[in-house]
Structure formats: structure tokens, C-alpha cells
Amino acid sequence: MSLRNVCGKGNAFNLLNVSRNVQCRSLSAAVAAPQPKQQRNGQNIVLVDGVRTPFLTSGTTYSKLMPHELARHSLLSLLQKNRLDKELIDYIVYGTVIQEVKTSNIAREAALAAGFSDKTPAHTVTMACISSNAAITTGMGLIATNTYDVIVAGGVEFMSDVPIRHSRKMRSLMLKANKAKTLGQRLSLLSTFRPGFLAPELPAVAEFSSGETMGHSADRLASAFNVSRAEQDEYALRSHTLAKEAQQKGYFTDLVPFKVSGVDQVVDKDNGIRVSSPESLAKLKPAFVKPYGTVTAANASFLTDGASACLIMTEEKAKQLGLKPKAYLRDFLYVSQDPVNQLLLGPAYGIPKLLKKAGLTLKDIDSWEIHEAFAGQIVANLKALDSDWFCKTYMGLNEKVGTPDLSKWNNWGGSLSIGHPFAATGVRLCMHTANRLVREDGKLGVVAACAAGGQGVAMLLERYPGATAD
């Protein structure tokens, strides 16, 4: 069933009336909310801390590095910030999406490059844009089963140098040539060569199952939910404005500067944050569906290089080590839906399921950190949650979920402005949630994101008593 015009024009979502000023709640009010359940094995799992490199647009300062070097920096910085010995780490789980073929298990290669013991196991996970979420929840599973106590989870993406392959016909010819034993066999193979074999295979952010690029899908989703170009540009401007404010106020304490070899200036900030004007945004042409599309370079996330890492363990272990956690990792779940017409609706499906599982409502959540793949995708998810028809027809609910309080929504910007290194974003979302709960005096935060393949994640975090936002 098509989603076209699921929300009538009368339901157009307007951000103009959303205040950018965060109203701090008193802890007494936050505590009155329903209490999330403790982990089933009786142990509380905590997010101790997390770090990330500055997120840079691809092709800039990181361009001559390799991805494991960014990952190495995040691993080392995490331990240095928390004054933790490498030998205390039981296991490393790391995410990546577009793999460097020389370091396919980048978790292991980055760990060895960072000087971790060769006795410390490490494996790599991939789940598109939620790969570091998958790394974190994999670590939670290893802790919940009492397999390990201390886990490092994270992710890295390096879009400045992606693998470009020969065509399949050329690869086949080269493999056969490698096996040829005589000159005659080689000449025979050479005679089959055609110039067209040299056409390369370029990677694309496209669905294998449908062949459609994510940007094209975002354009169709925006159209289906009647998300206007103006709404998308307005949301994008909001993201950049809030990110710039947070950056200037020093709120990005998860960011650790990086000295790139051969570059004089230390990289100490994200370089994709650009506050423009509505008039400038309106002048940009469609990037995917031409000439009538509404997704542009300004209201879509950009290709980004970056890495992240976080430290998770049981609360008891944190106390033993004298560490002060940021948050409890209370719950999570993953969702999947139609990868053609609902590719980017992961948050709309995941959020109500998570809240129901935890016995919470929208009003109980003090911080929302939702991955911004496209401005149109964000507004479409908000409209889906606030649509009786969509919630009843596609999610089997009795009524619409409603609209989250947007004064608590991505208050430090998001992927549209900060950047989106595919496999590193999940840790950033969790760290911004934890630190925002401190600065905004909240208790519970939700992280949610969409991912390629029509998948998504939703996670619930709770502020740890006495946590700081440093």
C-alpha cells in the first residue's frame, strides 16, 4: 500500500512555533516518571564515557589517512580520558559500513594499532547507519550473559577513500590470467579483453534490493507525507543553528582533537556546521529527483569521515574501578520494515515499541536524539507518529502516538549539521543524550535512528546519579 499523501495538507508540520530554548525540568518532576526496569540478569549496565574524533566532510583534512587510524585515535582517547589501562578491556566491538579491504576486521586492526594486548578479542559489526548502536548492544549482550565485564564499542567511517572495483568481467579475466600457466593461455585470455571491461564499479548509497539511492527514497518519503521544501530547509537550518550554539558553548565534550600527520593545525572541531539563511537554502537545486524533488545538498546529511568509541560495563564494575558513569543503558530494540516505501521510518516504528516495552509515554522522555539522515526524513517520521491513519494501519495501534516535545528534540543539532560518519553516529547520539540529560536536568533519554535496508534502532538511557557533562 502506498504511503502517498498519508497526511493531508491540513496536517502540515510546522517548526516555526517550536522554541529553541530548552526548559529545564526539576529533578523532582523527572523522578516522578515511571521507573525503567533493571536489566533482567539483575545487573545495571552503564555507559561510562564516550569520545569521537571531530567529524569532517570527506575529502578534507583526514583524506590521506586510513580508517583504522581514526579508530585507533578514538580508542586511545577513550582510555586516556578515563585513565584506564588497556589490560582492563575484555572485548572490543566496532562498527563500519564501507570497509577498507586491507582492514576488514577493523576492530582488531585498530586495537592492535592502539597497542591493546593481542589477547584482547575484537570483532567488527555492520548495520549501516546504526552500526555503532549494534556494537553497543552487542556489548550489552556480552555483559548481560556474564561473558565479559568491560567492553569498548564504537565505529568508524571513512568516505574520503572508498573501495572502487574493476568491473566483474575485468576481475574474472584477471583471476583467470593469474591461474594461466603458459604464454598461449595468457594470449588466449587477452584476446577476450574488451575496452568496456575497464569501466569501474563505484560504490553508491543505494539499496541492493531495490537499486534506489537513499536520497531518492527520502524525496519520495517527503512527498508521501506532504513535507514541503520549506519545512525541510527550516529543519536543516534549525539543526545547523543549534549545533553552532552548542559548539560555541563547549557542549561537545565527547570530541577529542586529532593531530593529523603533515598538517600543522590540530583538528579540534566539526567542519560541516554552517548556518545559512532561508533565502540561500531556497536557491539550491534538487539533488536527487530533478527538477521537482525537494531534497537538496543543504537539507541532507553529507559524506563524513570520523570515528567514535565508548566504554560500557556493569555498574558494580564501574564502582570497583572508581569510574563515574554517564548513564544507565536501560533498554533497546531493533525494527525492520518495507525497504522500498518505508526505508527511513525506523524511528517512527521503533519509538512507540520501545516506550511500550519500558512502560513509558512521550511525556516521560526528557531528551530526544534522533539521527538526521535527511530533514524530510525527520519531518516525515514526526508526521507518521502524529498520524492516526498511519499508526493504526501500519503499526497496529489504537490511536496515534503523538508528537514528541520538540523543545527536547536534537537540541545540539544532529547529523545534518554535525556530520554522519555512518558507523560512528550511534555513539555520538548516546553521548549527546547522556550529556544533555545532565545539562538540561533530565532523567530519561531516547536515541533512535533509521538505517539502510529499512531497519532502525531505539534505545533508552537514564541519567546516572551525579553524572557530569565533561
Salt bridges, closest charged atoms under 4 A:
ASP49 OD2 - LYS81 NZ 3.50
GLU201 OE1 - ARG165 NH2 3.06
GLU201 OE1 - ARG171 NH1 3.48
GLU212 OE2 - HIS216 ND1 2.59
GLU212 OE2 - ARG220 NE 2.79
GLU231 OE1 - LYS383 NZ 3.71
ASP233 OD2 - ARG229 NE 2.95
GLU245 OE2 - ARG20 NH1 2.54
ASP254 OD2 - ARG52 NE 3.01
ASP254 OD2 - HIS432 NE2 3.64
ASP270 OD1 - ARG52 NH1 2.74
GLU315 OE2 - LYS319 NZ 4.00
ASP331 OD1 - LYS357 NZ 2.89
ASP366 OD1 - ARG25 NH1 1.92
GLU369 OE1 - ARG428 NH1 3.96
GLU369 OE2 - ARG436 NH1 2.96
ASP386 OD1 - LYS400 NZ 3.32
ASP405 OD2 - LYS408 NZ 3.91
GLU440 OE2 - ARG436 NE 2.92
ASP441 OD1 - ARG463 NH1 2.94
GLU462 OE1 - ARG330 NE 2.68
GLU462 OE2 - LYS443 NZ 2.73
ASP470 OD1 - LYS326 NZ 3.58
